[in-house]
Amino acid sequence: MENYFERIKQLRLSRGTTQKELASLLGMTPNAYQKYEYGEREPNMATFIALADYFDVSLDYLVGRSDEPGRH
């Protein structure tokens, strides 16, 4: 099972989105976003929801509780 930070990075790369682009979408600096991918900072619930919506995956998939990306 992957950690949320591994999953976020994997999803971002699969979409061809840069850290800077995703940070801008989330309303934060690229440096702040980068800490999520390095596991140095945990997103709050609003950010987790925004990421799940952007990647069109379930929260369970995003945080590594499920290997099925689809929403239920």
N, C-alpha and C positions, 0 to 999 in steps of 0.2 A: 504494500500500500504506500502510495506517495504522500509526502507532506504537502500542505497547501502551497508552500512556496515553490516546490518543484512543479506542481500542477499548473500554477499561474504562469510560470515561465514557459512550460510546454505549450500551453494554450496560446500564449502571446506569440511565440515563435511560429506555431502552425498557422496563425493568421497573417504572419508577415508584418506585425505591428512592432514598432520600436518602443523602448521603455519611455522615451520622451513623448511619443504620441499617446500612449496609454496614461501616462501621468497627467497630461493635459486634459484628457477626457475625464479623469477623476478629480481634476481641480487641485493638483498638488505638484510639487517640484519633481523633476526626474530623480533627484537624489533621495527624496522621501519614498518614492515608489520603489526604487532600487532596493531599499531596505526590506521590502516585502519579499522580493525574489531571493534575497540572501538569507531570509529567515531571521533577520535582526529585529524586525518589528512585525507585529501581528495587526492585520487590518481590523478596523471596527466593523460592526455588523452592517452598517450602511455601505461601506466599501466592499465587503464581501458580496452584498446583494448587487451592487453596481457591476462588479466583475462577473458574477454569474449571469446577469442580464446581457452584458456585452458579449460574453462568450457563448451565450445561449445554452448553459449547462445548469444542472441542479446545484444547490448549495452543498448537498452531500458529496457530489462528485468533486466540486471545487476544493473542499477541505479534506478530501481523501477518505471519506467514509463509505464511498461507493465507487465501483469501477465502471458504472453505467452512467454516461454523461447526460442522458436524456432527462427531461423534467417529467415529473409524475403528476 
